[in-house]
């Protein structure tokens, strides 16, 4: 389709360095340059008013103005804790306030699950990705990983809620996994891999 032949880069709408490292590693074999907003010399400030991860990802992607050679990609992701009715969910980044440290957020979730064990601590990470092509085509993908909330923070890797998210079959938190291990099973890794296959099919 016209407008797709000259695509040579992806701008991923994030300023989170940890997230960008994951994105670049997973999309590397697409053969397109992957840039953050800052690397592309762009800024955007989007009110995440959507009622789902997908809606917020689409809002973020549409807020970036790019040229005819660029795919704009954005994600919205978060942690859903079943015993907390799915909280913090789409409010994960803003849980207890945007400027609250994840150490405080993580400890608060652990404290709220006091007395709960095993399956009562079930949770999942969810990631939705939106990709906006120069011709206006919009693609979305979703990835999830099931796990449980740990009893304490564990691990120095990852970011955000990774230190309290335990992967039962591995016996480790997502902050204790190597980047390669995490990308292979994570919600973002799965959503990006699905998106990568969709892009392969049309580019």
Residue frames as a rotation matrix with the C-alpha (Angstrom) as fourth column:
UNK 1
0.580 0.815 0.000 0.00
0.815 -0.580 0.000 0.00
0.000 0.000 -1.000 0.00
UNK 2
0.164 -0.501 0.850 1.22
0.365 -0.770 -0.524 3.51
0.917 0.396 0.057 -0.78
UNK 3
0.472 -0.031 0.881 2.98
-0.634 -0.706 0.315 5.15
0.612 -0.707 -0.353 2.13
UNK 4
0.922 -0.107 0.372 4.48
-0.225 0.632 0.741 1.94
-0.315 -0.767 0.559 3.50
UNK 5
0.763 -0.643 0.066 7.46
0.492 0.512 -0.704 1.40
0.419 0.570 0.707 1.19
UNK 6
0.100 -0.798 0.594 9.54
0.026 -0.595 -0.804 4.24
0.995 0.096 -0.039 2.62
UNK 7
0.903 0.256 0.345 9.04
-0.324 -0.123 0.938 3.45
0.282 -0.959 -0.028 6.32
UNK 8
0.165 -0.931 -0.327 12.44
0.092 0.344 -0.934 3.36
0.982 0.124 0.143 7.97
UNK 9
-0.850 -0.513 0.118 11.92
-0.068 -0.114 -0.991 4.04
0.522 -0.851 0.061 11.65
UNK 10
0.212 0.854 -0.476 9.70
0.648 0.242 0.722 3.58
0.732 -0.461 -0.502 14.68
UNK 11
-0.584 -0.263 0.768 9.21
-0.416 -0.715 -0.562 6.25
0.697 -0.647 0.308 17.31
UNK 12
-0.153 0.500 -0.852 8.16
0.703 0.661 0.261 4.61
0.694 -0.560 -0.453 20.56
UNK 13
0.141 0.332 0.933 6.28
-0.225 -0.906 0.357 7.10
0.964 -0.260 -0.053 22.73
UNK 14
0.811 0.055 -0.582 8.06
0.534 0.334 0.776 6.60
0.237 -0.941 0.241 26.02
UNK 15
0.391 -0.742 0.545 10.61
-0.575 -0.659 -0.485 8.38
0.719 -0.124 -0.684 28.16
UNK 16
0.767 -0.079 0.637 11.15
-0.516 0.514 0.685 5.30
-0.382 -0.854 0.353 30.35
UNK 17
-0.032 -0.882 -0.470 14.72
-0.998 0.058 -0.040 4.04
0.062 0.468 -0.881 29.69
UNK 18
-0.602 -0.161 0.782 14.00
-0.396 0.911 -0.117 0.55
-0.694 -0.380 -0.612 31.02
UNK 19
0.409 0.842 0.352 11.01
0.054 0.362 -0.930 0.14
-0.911 0.399 0.102 28.75
UNK 20
0.679 -0.167 -0.714 12.93
-0.706 -0.414 -0.574 1.52
-0.200 0.895 -0.400 25.76
UNK 21
-0.457 -0.884 0.100 15.73
-0.842 0.466 0.272 -1.02
-0.288 0.040 -0.957 26.25
UNK 22
-0.350 0.412 0.841 13.18
0.065 0.906 -0.417 -3.85
-0.934 -0.092 -0.344 26.12
UNK 23
0.697 0.690 -0.198 11.47
-0.096 -0.184 -0.978 -2.40
-0.711 0.700 -0.062 23.03
UNK 24
0.343 -0.642 -0.686 14.74
-0.932 -0.325 -0.162 -1.93
-0.119 0.694 -0.710 21.12
UNK 25
-0.627 -0.621 0.470 15.92
-0.591 0.773 0.232 -5.46
-0.508 -0.132 -0.851 21.95
UNK 26
-0.167 0.654 0.738 12.69
0.232 0.754 -0.615 -7.12
-0.958 0.069 -0.277 20.82
UNK 27
0.811 0.572 -0.123 12.17
0.057 -0.286 -0.957 -5.05
-0.582 0.769 -0.264 17.65
UNK 28
0.005 -0.930 -0.367 15.83
-0.438 -0.332 0.835 -5.09
-0.899 0.156 -0.409 16.60
UNK 29
-0.675 -0.365 0.642 15.36
0.282 0.676 0.681 -7.71
-0.682 0.640 -0.353 13.87
UNK 30
0.507 0.852 0.128 12.66
0.526 -0.189 -0.829 -5.68
-0.683 0.488 -0.544 12.08
UNK 31
-0.246 -0.712 0.658 15.46
0.968 -0.149 0.201 -3.69
-0.045 0.686 0.726 10.47
UNK 32
0.444 0.423 0.790 13.94
0.429 -0.874 0.227 -0.32
0.787 0.238 -0.570 11.42
UNK 33
-0.726 -0.643 0.245 15.57
0.143 -0.490 -0.860 2.33
0.673 -0.589 0.448 13.58
UNK 34
0.323 0.816 -0.480 13.79
0.744 0.094 0.661 2.54
0.585 -0.571 -0.576 16.95
UNK 35
-0.674 -0.527 0.517 13.83
0.191 -0.801 -0.568 5.90
0.713 -0.284 0.641 18.73
UNK 36
-0.301 0.567 -0.767 12.35
0.904 -0.085 -0.419 7.30
-0.303 -0.819 -0.487 21.90
UNK 37
0.770 0.603 0.208 10.48
0.634 -0.758 -0.151 10.59
0.066 0.248 -0.966 21.82
UNK 38
0.679 -0.565 -0.469 13.56
-0.082 -0.693 0.716 12.33
-0.730 -0.448 -0.517 23.22
UNK 39
-0.315 -0.846 0.431 15.87
0.373 0.307 0.876 10.75
-0.873 0.436 0.219 20.65
UNK 40
-0.141 0.363 0.921 13.50
0.988 -0.008 0.155 11.92
0.064 0.932 -0.358 17.90
UNK 41
-0.954 -0.289 0.081 13.45
0.279 -0.954 -0.113 15.43
0.110 -0.085 0.990 19.35
UNK 42
-0.256 0.947 0.196 9.76
-0.026 -0.209 0.978 15.21
0.966 0.245 0.078 20.19
UNK 43
-0.991 0.101 0.083 7.72
-0.080 0.040 -0.996 15.75
-0.104 -0.994 -0.032 23.32
UNK 44
-0.316 0.947 -0.065 4.14
-0.096 0.037 0.995 14.91
0.944 0.320 0.079 24.11
UNK 45
-0.961 0.124 0.245 1.93
-0.247 0.004 -0.969 15.19
-0.121 -0.992 0.027 27.14
UNK 46
-0.470 0.803 -0.367 -1.17
-0.224 0.293 0.929 13.04
0.854 0.519 0.042 26.93
UNK 47
-0.341 0.485 0.805 -3.93
-0.919 0.011 -0.395 12.75
-0.200 -0.874 0.442 29.49
UNK 48
-0.938 -0.020 -0.346 -4.51
-0.114 0.960 0.254 9.00
0.327 0.278 -0.903 29.81
UNK 49
-0.496 0.838 0.227 -8.29
-0.801 -0.341 -0.492 9.27
-0.335 -0.426 0.840 29.85
UNK 50
-0.312 0.365 -0.877 -9.01
-0.601 0.639 0.480 5.93
0.736 0.677 0.020 28.17
UNK 51
0.386 0.563 0.730 -10.97
-0.919 0.301 0.255 3.22
-0.076 -0.770 0.634 29.95
UNK 52
0.956 -0.167 0.242 -8.65
0.169 0.986 0.010 0.40
-0.240 0.031 0.970 28.88
UNK 53
0.060 -0.998 -0.018 -4.97
0.232 -0.003 0.973 -0.25
-0.971 -0.063 0.231 28.24
UNK 54
-0.230 -0.109 0.967 -5.70
0.952 0.181 0.247 -0.29
-0.202 0.977 0.062 24.49
UNK 55
0.723 0.597 0.348 -7.53
0.654 -0.754 -0.065 3.05
0.224 0.275 -0.935 24.57
UNK 56
0.776 -0.485 -0.402 -4.66
-0.064 -0.696 0.715 4.73
-0.627 -0.529 -0.572 26.40
UNK 57
-0.202 -0.877 0.437 -2.05
0.490 0.296 0.820 3.27
-0.848 0.379 0.370 24.03
UNK 58
0.048 0.313 0.948 -4.01
0.992 -0.129 -0.008 4.62
0.120 0.941 -0.317 21.06
UNK 59
0.947 0.295 -0.126 -4.29
0.315 -0.928 0.200 8.06
-0.058 -0.229 -0.972 22.68
UNK 60
0.379 -0.887 -0.264 -0.52
-0.002 -0.286 0.958 8.16
-0.925 -0.363 -0.110 23.18
UNK 61
-0.343 -0.524 0.779 0.24
0.749 0.348 0.563 7.06
-0.566 0.777 0.274 19.62
UNK 62
0.334 0.576 0.746 -2.15
0.908 -0.410 -0.090 9.58
0.254 0.707 -0.660 18.06
UNK 63
0.884 0.030 -0.466 -0.61
0.260 -0.861 0.438 12.41
-0.388 -0.508 -0.769 20.11
UNK 64
-0.090 -0.990 -0.111 2.73
0.202 -0.127 0.971 12.14
-0.975 0.065 0.212 18.29
UNK 65
0.852 0.296 -0.431 3.14
-0.310 -0.379 -0.872 13.96
-0.421 0.877 -0.232 14.98
UNK 66
-0.055 -0.886 0.460 5.51
0.109 0.453 0.885 12.08
-0.993 0.099 0.071 12.70
UNK 67
-0.289 -0.146 -0.946 6.60
-0.841 -0.434 0.324 12.11
-0.457 0.889 0.003 9.06
UNK 68
0.592 0.638 -0.492 5.73
-0.805 0.481 -0.347 9.72
0.015 0.602 0.799 6.23
UNK 69
-0.016 -0.684 -0.729 8.69
-0.447 0.657 -0.607 7.44
0.894 0.317 -0.317 7.02
UNK 70
-0.833 -0.391 0.391 7.75
-0.460 0.098 -0.883 6.75
0.307 -0.915 -0.261 10.62
UNK 71
0.046 0.792 -0.608 5.58
0.351 0.557 0.752 4.33
0.935 -0.249 -0.253 12.55
UNK 72
-0.395 -0.090 0.914 4.49
-0.749 -0.544 -0.378 5.76
0.531 -0.834 0.147 15.89
UNK 73
-0.048 0.313 -0.948 4.15
0.305 0.909 0.285 3.12
0.951 -0.275 -0.139 18.55
UNK 74
-0.396 -0.037 0.917 2.95
-0.782 -0.510 -0.358 3.47
0.482 -0.859 0.173 22.14
UNK 75
-0.424 0.275 -0.863 2.02
0.369 0.923 0.113 1.15
0.827 -0.270 -0.492 24.94
UNK 76
0.008 0.356 0.935 -0.01
-0.885 -0.432 0.172 1.21
0.465 -0.829 0.311 28.09
UNK 77
-0.138 -0.157 -0.978 0.72
0.132 0.976 -0.176 -1.41
0.982 -0.153 -0.114 30.66
UNK 78
-0.106 0.115 0.988 0.05
-0.890 -0.455 -0.043 -2.18
0.444 -0.883 0.150 34.25
UNK 79
-0.948 -0.238 -0.211 -0.43
-0.082 0.824 -0.561 -4.62
0.307 -0.515 -0.801 37.07
UNK 80
0.072 0.993 0.095 -3.78
-0.673 -0.022 0.739 -6.21
0.736 -0.117 0.667 37.92
UNK 81
-0.938 -0.328 0.115 -4.08
-0.290 0.553 -0.781 -7.76
0.192 -0.766 -0.614 41.38
UNK 82
-0.419 0.842 -0.341 -7.15
0.202 0.452 0.869 -9.99
0.885 0.295 -0.359 41.65
UNK 83
-0.214 0.331 -0.919 -7.60
0.963 0.229 -0.142 -9.62
0.164 -0.915 -0.368 45.42
UNK 84
-0.640 -0.046 -0.767 -7.65
0.307 -0.931 -0.199 -5.84
-0.705 -0.363 0.609 44.95
UNK 85
0.400 0.916 -0.002 -10.39
0.311 -0.138 -0.940 -5.96
-0.862 0.376 -0.340 42.33
UNK 86
0.572 -0.238 0.785 -7.90
0.815 0.064 -0.575 -5.54
0.087 0.969 0.230 39.49
UNK 87
0.955 -0.295 0.015 -6.11
-0.294 -0.943 0.153 -2.56
-0.031 -0.151 -0.988 41.01
UNK 88
-0.278 0.054 -0.959 -3.97
0.085 -0.993 -0.081 -0.70
-0.957 -0.104 0.271 40.19
UNK 89
0.338 0.541 0.770 -4.80
0.754 0.334 -0.566 -1.64
-0.563 0.772 -0.295 36.57
UNK 90
0.375 -0.152 0.914 -4.81
0.786 -0.471 -0.401 1.24
0.491 0.869 -0.057 34.09
UNK 91
0.885 -0.059 0.462 -3.81
-0.247 -0.901 0.357 3.53
0.396 -0.430 -0.812 36.96
UNK 92
0.708 -0.614 -0.349 -0.59
0.701 0.674 0.235 1.59
0.091 -0.411 0.907 37.67
UNK 93
-0.244 -0.868 0.432 1.76
0.743 -0.454 -0.492 4.47
0.623 0.201 0.756 36.81
UNK 94
-0.306 0.218 0.927 -0.39
-0.298 -0.947 0.124 6.92
0.904 -0.238 0.355 38.78
UNK 95
0.457 0.479 -0.750 -1.14
0.475 0.581 0.661 4.63
0.752 -0.658 0.038 41.73
UNK 96
0.447 -0.191 -0.874 -0.72
0.851 -0.209 0.481 6.63
-0.275 -0.959 0.069 44.98
UNK 97
0.775 -0.141 -0.615 0.37
-0.193 -0.981 -0.018 9.58
-0.601 0.132 -0.788 42.81
UNK 98
0.928 -0.373 -0.007 2.66
0.085 0.231 -0.969 9.76
0.363 0.899 0.246 39.78
UNK 99
0.232 -0.902 0.363 5.61
-0.587 -0.427 -0.688 10.98
0.776 -0.053 -0.629 41.83
UNK 100
0.638 0.022 0.770 5.33
-0.701 0.430 0.569 8.24
-0.319 -0.902 0.290 44.45
UNK 101
-0.413 -0.877 -0.247 8.30
-0.909 0.381 0.167 5.87
-0.052 0.294 -0.954 44.31
UNK 102
0.192 0.452 -0.871 7.73
-0.536 0.792 0.293 2.29
0.822 0.411 0.395 43.23
UNK 103
-0.797 -0.453 -0.399 9.26
0.108 0.544 -0.832 1.16
0.595 -0.706 -0.384 46.52
UNK 104
-0.798 0.570 0.194 6.29
-0.455 -0.358 -0.815 2.78
-0.395 -0.739 0.545 48.25
UNK 105
0.026 0.833 -0.553 3.77
-0.985 0.115 0.127 1.53
0.170 0.542 0.823 45.69
UNK 106
-0.202 -0.194 -0.960 5.16
-0.278 0.951 -0.133 -2.01
0.939 0.240 -0.246 45.93
UNK 107
-0.966 -0.203 -0.161 5.15
0.095 0.300 -0.949 -2.06
0.241 -0.932 -0.270 49.72
UNK 108
-0.532 0.840 0.112 1.58
-0.786 -0.440 -0.433 -0.73
-0.314 -0.318 0.894 49.79
UNK 109
0.173 0.580 -0.796 0.37
-0.800 0.554 0.230 -3.59
0.574 0.597 0.560 47.59
UNK 110
-0.528 -0.430 -0.732 2.24
0.079 0.833 -0.547 -6.13
0.845 -0.347 -0.407 49.76
UNK 111
-0.978 0.144 0.149 0.65
-0.180 -0.230 -0.957 -4.59
-0.103 -0.963 0.251 52.88
UNK 112
-0.228 0.963 -0.141 -2.84
-0.968 -0.240 -0.074 -4.70
-0.105 0.120 0.987 51.33
UNK 113
0.253 0.276 -0.927 -2.43
-0.515 0.850 0.112 -8.44
0.819 0.449 0.357 50.72
UNK 114
-0.661 -0.525 0.537 -1.43
-0.714 0.221 -0.664 -9.20
0.230 -0.822 -0.521 54.32
UNK 115
-0.283 0.521 0.805 -2.81
-0.576 0.579 -0.577 -12.60
-0.767 -0.628 0.136 55.38
UNK 116
0.789 0.541 -0.292 -3.36
-0.541 0.384 -0.748 -13.81
-0.292 0.748 0.595 51.80
UNK 117
-0.214 -0.866 0.453 -1.36
-0.427 0.500 0.753 -16.77
-0.878 -0.033 -0.477 50.51
UNK 118
-0.566 -0.121 0.815 -0.83
0.446 0.787 0.427 -18.73
-0.693 0.605 -0.392 47.30
UNK 119
-0.497 0.421 0.759 -3.57
0.834 -0.010 0.552 -18.29
0.240 0.907 -0.345 44.72
UNK 120
0.539 0.698 -0.472 -5.10
0.806 -0.590 0.047 -15.50
-0.246 -0.405 -0.881 46.80
UNK 121
0.110 -0.613 -0.782 -2.13
0.066 -0.781 0.621 -13.40
-0.992 -0.120 -0.046 45.66
UNK 122
-0.033 -0.097 0.995 -2.78
0.918 0.390 0.069 -13.96
-0.395 0.916 0.076 41.93
UNK 123
0.333 0.044 -0.942 -1.94
-0.144 -0.985 -0.097 -11.09
-0.932 0.168 -0.322 39.60
UNK 124
0.328 -0.282 0.901 -0.96
0.900 0.383 -0.208 -10.36
-0.286 0.880 0.380 36.04
UNK 125
-0.468 -0.447 -0.762 0.96
-0.003 -0.862 0.507 -7.83
-0.884 0.240 0.402 34.03
UNK 126
0.456 0.640 0.619 -0.93
0.726 0.135 -0.674 -6.53
-0.515 0.757 -0.403 30.98
UNK 127
-0.521 -0.579 -0.628 0.52
0.025 -0.745 0.666 -4.60
-0.853 0.331 0.403 28.06
UNK 128
0.577 0.641 0.506 -1.38
0.629 0.046 -0.776 -3.17
-0.520 0.766 -0.377 25.09
UNK 129
-0.552 -0.787 -0.276 0.50
0.306 -0.499 0.811 -1.68
-0.776 0.363 0.516 22.15
UNK 130
0.721 0.693 0.009 -0.81
0.305 -0.305 -0.902 0.62
-0.623 0.653 -0.431 19.43
UNK 131
-0.516 -0.846 0.131 1.06
0.495 -0.170 0.852 1.27
-0.699 0.505 0.506 16.18
UNK 132
0.610 0.680 -0.406 0.03
0.101 -0.575 -0.812 4.09
-0.786 0.454 -0.419 13.87
UNK 133
-0.152 -0.644 0.749 1.32
0.874 0.266 0.406 3.81
-0.461 0.717 0.523 10.31
UNK 134
-0.850 -0.263 -0.457 1.87
0.086 -0.924 0.372 6.85
-0.520 0.277 0.808 8.06
UNK 135
-0.824 0.566 0.036 -1.19
-0.001 -0.065 0.998 5.93
0.567 0.822 0.054 5.96
UNK 136
-0.300 0.729 0.615 -3.41
-0.883 -0.456 0.110 6.06
0.361 -0.510 0.780 9.05
UNK 137
0.248 0.343 -0.906 -3.60
-0.066 0.939 0.337 2.30
0.966 -0.024 0.256 9.59
UNK 138
0.003 -0.178 0.984 -3.89
-0.975 -0.218 -0.036 1.49
0.221 -0.960 -0.174 13.29
UNK 139
0.058 -0.063 -0.996 -2.72
-0.022 0.998 -0.064 -1.84
0.998 0.026 0.056 14.72
UNK 140
0.238 -0.020 0.971 -3.04
-0.949 -0.215 0.228 -3.08
0.205 -0.976 -0.070 18.29
UNK 141
-0.029 -0.239 -0.971 -1.70
0.016 0.971 -0.239 -6.04
0.999 -0.022 -0.024 20.21
UNK 142
0.515 0.233 0.825 -1.94
-0.800 -0.216 0.560 -7.30
0.308 -0.948 0.075 23.79
UNK 143
-0.153 -0.574 -0.804 0.25
-0.001 0.814 -0.581 -9.47
0.988 -0.088 -0.126 25.97
UNK 144
0.631 0.334 0.700 -0.19
-0.693 -0.162 0.702 -10.78
0.348 -0.928 0.129 29.52
UNK 145
-0.421 -0.664 -0.618 1.84
-0.111 0.714 -0.692 -12.76
0.900 -0.223 -0.374 32.02
UNK 146
0.685 0.728 0.014 0.22
-0.184 0.154 0.971 -14.48
0.705 -0.668 0.239 35.00
UNK 147
-0.433 -0.847 -0.309 1.90
0.177 0.257 -0.950 -14.62
0.884 -0.466 0.038 38.38
UNK 148
0.540 0.545 -0.641 1.57
0.743 0.050 0.668 -13.81
0.396 -0.837 -0.378 42.06
UNK 149
0.559 -0.322 0.764 2.49
-0.413 -0.907 -0.081 -10.92
0.719 -0.270 -0.640 44.32
UNK 150
-0.158 -0.735 -0.659 5.52
0.405 0.560 -0.723 -11.74
0.900 -0.381 0.209 46.44
UNK 151
0.659 0.360 -0.661 5.90
0.726 -0.070 0.685 -11.10
0.200 -0.930 -0.307 50.15
UNK 152
0.373 -0.595 -0.712 8.81
0.203 -0.696 0.689 -8.70
-0.906 -0.401 -0.139 49.68
UNK 153
0.789 -0.214 -0.576 10.70
-0.605 -0.440 -0.664 -6.95
-0.111 0.872 -0.476 46.92
UNK 154
0.381 -0.683 0.623 13.21
0.245 0.724 0.644 -9.25
-0.891 -0.093 0.444 45.22
UNK 155
0.214 -0.411 0.886 15.79
0.963 0.241 -0.121 -8.50
-0.164 0.879 0.448 42.53
UNK 156
-0.172 -0.419 -0.892 17.61
0.249 -0.894 0.372 -5.51
-0.953 -0.158 0.258 41.16
UNK 157
-0.918 -0.184 0.353 16.64
0.370 -0.072 0.926 -5.77
-0.145 0.980 0.134 37.49
UNK 158
-0.179 0.916 0.360 13.59
0.914 0.020 0.404 -4.54
0.363 0.402 -0.841 35.66
UNK 159
-0.953 -0.018 0.302 11.62
-0.066 -0.962 -0.266 -1.55
0.295 -0.274 0.915 36.88
UNK 160
-0.239 0.946 0.219 8.28
-0.705 -0.324 0.631 -0.58
0.667 -0.004 0.745 38.34
UNK 161
0.488 0.581 0.651 6.40
-0.869 0.394 0.300 -3.47
-0.082 -0.712 0.697 39.93
UNK 162
0.307 -0.405 -0.861 8.91
-0.446 0.738 -0.506 -6.11
0.840 0.540 0.046 38.75
UNK 163
-0.679 -0.716 0.163 10.41
-0.496 0.285 -0.820 -6.73
0.541 -0.638 -0.549 42.24
UNK 164
-0.526 0.525 0.670 7.07
-0.650 0.260 -0.714 -7.90
-0.549 -0.811 0.204 43.69
UNK 165
0.495 0.730 -0.472 5.79
-0.863 0.347 -0.369 -9.88
-0.105 0.589 0.801 40.68
UNK 166
-0.351 -0.606 0.714 6.66
-0.555 0.749 0.363 -13.54
-0.754 -0.269 -0.599 41.12
UNK 167
0.086 0.292 -0.953 6.64
-0.906 0.420 0.047 -16.02
0.414 0.859 0.301 38.23
UNK 168
0.539 0.201 0.818 5.71
-0.732 0.591 0.337 -19.25
-0.416 -0.781 0.466 40.06
UNK 169
0.991 -0.116 0.068 7.11
0.135 0.880 -0.455 -21.67
-0.007 0.460 0.888 37.47
UNK 170
0.328 -0.925 0.193 10.49
0.135 -0.156 -0.978 -19.94
0.935 0.347 0.074 37.69
UNK 171
0.505 -0.068 -0.860 10.44
0.852 0.195 0.485 -19.23
0.135 -0.978 0.156 41.42
UNK 172
-0.621 -0.743 -0.251 11.77
0.750 -0.656 0.084 -15.74
-0.227 -0.136 0.964 40.77
UNK 173
0.320 0.647 -0.692 10.44
0.286 -0.762 -0.581 -12.22
-0.903 -0.012 -0.429 40.47
UNK 174
0.788 -0.012 0.615 10.57
0.611 -0.109 -0.784 -10.49
0.077 0.994 -0.078 37.09
UNK 175
0.809 -0.565 0.165 13.27
-0.573 -0.819 0.006 -8.25
0.132 -0.100 -0.986 38.62
UNK 176
0.226 -0.733 0.642 15.43
-0.466 0.497 0.732 -11.37
-0.855 -0.464 -0.229 39.14
UNK 177
0.674 0.062 0.736 15.29
0.530 0.653 -0.541 -12.43
-0.514 0.755 0.407 35.47
UNK 178
-0.578 -0.815 -0.039 17.94
0.473 -0.374 0.798 -11.57
-0.665 0.443 0.602 32.91
UNK 179
-0.346 0.453 -0.822 16.76
-0.634 -0.759 -0.151 -9.13
-0.692 0.469 0.549 30.22
UNK 180
-0.746 0.023 -0.665 16.65
-0.574 0.484 0.661 -12.04
0.338 0.875 -0.348 27.75
UNK 181
-0.853 0.449 -0.264 14.57
0.516 0.798 -0.310 -14.20
0.071 -0.401 -0.913 30.10
UNK 182
-0.448 0.705 -0.550 12.19
0.185 -0.529 -0.828 -11.36
-0.875 -0.473 0.106 30.84
UNK 183
-0.461 0.243 -0.853 11.70
-0.784 -0.562 0.264 -10.37
-0.415 0.791 0.449 27.20
UNK 184
-0.909 0.058 -0.412 10.89
-0.197 0.811 0.551 -13.98
0.366 0.582 -0.726 26.30
UNK 185
-0.563 0.697 -0.444 7.95
0.772 0.635 0.020 -14.23
0.296 -0.331 -0.896 28.72
UNK 186
-0.795 0.201 -0.572 6.92
0.277 -0.719 -0.637 -10.71
-0.539 -0.665 0.517 29.74
UNK 187
0.268 0.963 -0.019 3.64
0.593 -0.181 -0.785 -9.01
-0.759 0.199 -0.620 28.90
UNK 188
0.448 -0.154 -0.881 5.51
-0.518 -0.848 -0.115 -6.37
-0.729 0.508 -0.459 26.90
UNK 189
-0.665 -0.746 0.025 7.64
-0.458 0.435 0.775 -8.99
-0.590 0.504 -0.631 25.19
UNK 190
-0.511 0.547 0.664 4.54
0.627 0.765 -0.148 -10.92
-0.588 0.341 -0.733 24.12
UNK 191
0.563 0.756 -0.334 2.68
0.340 -0.581 -0.740 -7.81
-0.753 0.303 -0.584 22.94
UNK 192
0.157 -0.599 -0.785 5.73
-0.697 -0.630 0.341 -6.56
-0.699 0.494 -0.517 21.02
UNK 193
-0.793 -0.453 0.406 6.31
-0.094 0.751 0.654 -9.95
-0.601 0.481 -0.638 19.41
UNK 194
-0.028 0.872 0.488 2.68
0.776 0.327 -0.539 -10.07
-0.630 0.364 -0.686 18.25
UNK 195
0.686 0.262 -0.679 2.98
-0.087 -0.897 -0.434 -6.50
-0.722 0.357 -0.593 16.92
UNK 196
-0.305 -0.896 -0.323 6.26
-0.582 -0.093 0.808 -7.33
-0.754 0.435 -0.493 15.19
UNK 197
-0.687 0.095 0.721 4.59
0.455 0.830 0.324 -10.18
-0.567 0.550 -0.613 13.30
UNK 198
0.460 0.887 0.025 1.72
0.636 -0.310 -0.707 -7.90
-0.620 0.341 -0.707 12.25
UNK 199
0.486 -0.340 -0.805 4.18
-0.468 -0.879 0.089 -5.33
-0.738 0.333 -0.586 10.95
UNK 200
-0.624 -0.730 0.280 6.18
-0.197 0.494 0.847 -7.98
-0.756 0.473 -0.452 9.09
UNK 201
-0.270 0.611 0.744 3.01
0.732 0.633 -0.254 -8.97
-0.626 0.476 -0.618 7.29
UNK 202
0.713 0.694 0.102 2.30
0.611 -0.544 -0.575 -5.52
-0.344 0.472 -0.812 5.91
UNK 203
0.422 -0.615 -0.666 5.65
-0.349 -0.788 0.506 -3.77
-0.836 0.019 -0.548 5.49
